[in-house]
Amino acid sequence: MEAVKQEEKYQYRPLGKSGLGGWLVLIHIGLYVTMIMLLVQLFQYSLPAFGAETWNTLTSKQSEYYHVLWKPVIIFEALYNFTFLVFSIYILFNFYSKKMIFPRLMIIFYSASLIIGIIDFILMYQIPLARELGNGESIRGIFKSAVACAIWIPYFTKSDRVYNTFIK
């Protein structure tokens, strides 16, 4: 009889913090800001780099600005920006649907941002012209990604709100 009372006691336990509020609002805003930044990046830098003049200037062996890595770097950055834009939309869909996979997607998102930022920096550092024109923005981006990972990955693994909203 007492075991039944114990079960009933835990069955009706209040859920605690849940829903798309709290710190998740910052994630929500951040995903929209990320999508806007990726669109700007795509249309101001990535796609224009594929224009005939810029492409030939950077990838033609006859050009004084030629370097063997320009072509893979330009393609890598364009693919990254497009892929992360689509991934951000997919993440938002899962966010609003309160899908159980959402926390894992966010951990992948933050981890991949850091790893790809480091790879991009290493590739760009190999190109003398890019190294000369570098203004430290890549290092700041890597630092911001590392801080974001240090804050948000533990949040998505330990937060009661995340657990109650997406896992339960």
C-alpha positions, 0 to 999 in steps of 0.5 A: 500500500505504501509503495502505491502512495510513493508512486502516486507522489512522484507521478504528480510531481511538478515539472519545474522550469520548462518551456522556451523561456529563460536562457533559451530566449538568448539561444532563440535570438542568437539563431536568428542573428546567426542566420542573418549574419550567414546571409550577409556573409553569403551575399557580400563575400562568398557568392561575389568571390565566385564572380569572374573577376575575383575568381580569376584574380585569386585562382588564376596562375597568371595572377600576382595574387594567385595562391593554390589555396584560394580556390579551396578556401573560397569553396570551403567558406561558401559551403560552410556558410550555406550549410550552417544557414540550412542547419540553423533553420533545421535547428529552429524547426526543432526548437519550436517543435520541442524535439528531443534532438534539439540539445544535441543539435545545439552542441553540434552547432557550437562545436562545429562552429569552433572547429570550422573557425579554427580550420578556416584560420589555419587555411587562411594563414597559409595564404600570404596575402590573407595573412597580411590583410588579416586584422585579427577578426579570425582570432576574435571569432575563434575566441568567441566560439570557444566562449560560446562552447564553454557556456552553452554546451554545459547549459544544454547538458545540465539545464533543468529547463532544457531537460524538461522542455526537450527531453521529457 
